[in-house]
Amino acid sequence: MFTGIIEEVGRVERLDRRSSGGVVAIAAQTVLEGTKLGDSIAVNGVCLTVTSLAATGFTADASEETLRVSALGELRVGDGVNLERALAVGARLGGHIVQGHVDAVGRFLARRPSGNSVTMRFGFPPEIGRYLVHKGSIAVDGVSLTVAALGDDWFEVAAIPATLDWTTLPQLKPGAAVNLEADVLAKYVERLWKHSSSVTPQLTAERLRDLGY
């Protein structure tokens, strides 16, 4: 599990594509501290397993499925990537619960200044729309962000200076693919709602209000 608080921006050193997936080598420093073989690191919001370690970086395997459902397949050597180690038990949850399981690939649309922040707009495919809510959480390339505005096929976030300084978001160009992960709590609520007929008492809007939701 991750929090969406990026620890450093790494750099893609090698990306070997194969028919069954690929291997990515990433130059990094901060996320190497305390990391051992088999540990998980989120790379642009995708949970990958460390397969080798060096003094200046690590490698990880990416399955064919991972490359198909995420934007990792569009990476090129030299690209920056957002990196975060898995959350340690007892650590502060500074962002929101991020699993590193990409729900959809979105597209960066535009940015505009907004005070000391930058408002960024992203397009999203229909299958993720039901999980997005105004003021809710969304992970974009692994970065925990809050939905500031929401349309039928787009959402906006306000990126503060620290977020812009510590992530790859400023490097995005219009049309760039981004990994999107919705808040997992929304998925559990949807699942429970769909199967509420087997729950006693039945889960209804009134019942949720009675429970304080």
Secondary structure, 3 states (H helix, E strand, C coil): CECCCCCEEEEEEEEEEECCEEEEEEECCHHHCCCCCCCEEEECCEEEEEEEEECCEEEEEEEHHHHHHCHHHHCCCCCEEEEEECCCCCCCCCCCCECCCCCEEEEEEEEEEECCEEEEEEECCHHHHCCCCCCCEEEECCEEEEEEEECCCEEEEEECHHHHHHCCHHHCCCCCEEEEEECHHHHHHHHHHHCHHHCCCCCCHHHHHHCCC
